[in-house]
Amino acid sequence: MIRLFAALAIPAEIAAGLARRQPDIEGARWRPPESLHVTLRFFGDIVENVARDLDAELSGLNGGGFEIALQGVGAFGEGRDIHAIWAGVAESAALTRLAKACETAARRAGLKPERRHYRPHVTLAYLRRPDPAEVAGWIQANNLLKSPPIAVDRFGLYSSRQTKEGSAYRLEAEYLLS
């Protein structure tokens, strides 16, 4: 079994800017810059032959390049149950189409449909029972986040494995959007 997801990598210069927004929030596990990404579709734990089928389906996707921009910040969860803080992605019809294409590829490879509504974001940190006021202060201080345009001409299929420091990701395949 291999845990896989499709995603857009965040360029190093944008990731460096996000890293500068990482103050001390008690209980925060900040993601390293090289791990920052916009998930297109989480596939979960799948067997090797299904992973090969998924790779074949993803390699057939195209539609041309496009741009995205990061915009705003927020959190998942409420009160002491806030479990992540994120940077949002400005609305992009091309990004939504690519995410839907990844969903279609997953179904063609035999995976179950994703039930959650697609909400593009970059997870910046995972939290454990944080002080809600501290998180609210961070959101208020960073709410006007807006990145320069990010050119998207490819996406990747990544594997994920759990380590002491959190999830570690590895690029398994890359697909050009020509």
Residue pairs with C-beta under 8 A, 6 or more apart in sequence:
1 45
1 46
1 47
2 45
2 46
2 47
2 48
2 51
2 159
3 43
3 44
3 45
3 46
3 159
3 160
3 161
4 43
4 44
4 46
4 51
4 54
4 157
4 158
4 159
4 160
4 172
5 39
5 40
5 41
5 42
5 43
5 157
5 158
5 160
6 39
6 40
6 41
6 43
6 58
6 102
6 155
6 156
6 157
6 158
7 37
7 38
7 39
7 40
7 155
7 156
7 158
8 37
8 38
8 40
8 68
8 95
8 150
8 152
8 155
8 156
9 36
9 37
9 156
9 171
10 18
10 33
10 36
10 37
10 38
10 122
10 150
11 150
12 33
14 70
14 147
14 148
14 150
15 33
15 34
15 36
16 33
17 147
18 33
18 36
18 70
18 87
18 122
18 124
19 30
19 33
21 124
21 142
21 145
22 28
22 30
22 124
22 125
23 138
25 85
25 125
25 127
25 130
25 131
25 134
25 135
25 138
26 130
26 131
26 134
27 127
27 128
27 129
27 130
28 85
28 125
28 126
28 127
28 130
29 125
29 126
29 127
29 128
29 165
29 166
30 124
30 125
31 123
31 124
31 125
31 126
31 166
35 167
35 168
35 169
36 122
36 123
36 124
37 122
37 158
37 169
38 68
38 89
38 95
38 120
38 121
38 122
39 120
40 98
40 99
40 102
40 155
41 99
41 102
41 103
41 105
41 106
41 114
42 114
43 54
43 106
43 111
44 111
46 54
46 111
50 109
50 110
50 111
53 108
53 109
53 110
54 105
54 106
54 109
54 111
54 157
55 157
55 172
55 173
56 109
57 104
57 105
57 106
57 108
57 109
58 102
58 105
58 157
58 173
58 175
59 173
59 175
60 105
61 98
61 101
61 102
61 105
61 175
61 177
62 176
62 177
62 178
63 94
63 97
63 98
63 101
63 177
64 177
64 178
65 151
65 152
65 153
65 177
65 178
66 92
66 94
66 95
66 152
66 177
67 92
67 149
67 150
67 151
67 152
68 89
68 90
68 92
68 95
68 120
68 149
68 150
68 152
69 89
69 90
69 146
69 147
69 148
69 149
69 150
70 87
70 88
70 89
70 90
70 122
70 145
70 146
70 147
70 150
71 87
71 88
71 89
71 90
71 145
71 146
71 147
72 87
72 88
72 143
72 144
72 145
72 146
73 85
73 86
73 87
73 88
73 124
73 138
73 139
73 142
73 143
73 145
74 85
74 86
74 88
74 121
74 139
75 82
75 84
75 85
75 86
75 127
75 135
75 139
76 82
76 83
76 84
76 85
76 86
77 83
77 84
77 127
78 132
79 132
80 129
80 130
80 132
81 129
82 127
82 130
82 132
82 135
83 126
83 127
83 128
84 123
84 124
84 125
84 126
84 127
85 123
85 124
85 125
85 127
85 135
85 138
85 139
86 121
86 122
86 123
86 124
87 121
87 122
87 124
87 145
87 147
88 120
88 121
88 145
89 95
89 120
89 121
89 122
90 146
92 120
94 152
95 120
95 152
96 118
98 152
98 155
98 177
99 118
99 120
100 118
102 155
103 113
103 114
106 113
106 114
107 113
126 166
127 135
152 177
153 176
153 177
153 178
154 174
154 175
154 176
154 177
155 174
155 175
155 177
156 171
156 172
156 173
156 174
156 175
157 171
157 172
157 173
157 174
157 175
158 169
158 170
158 171
158 172
159 169
159 170
159 172
160 167
160 168
160 169
161 167
161 168
161 170
162 168
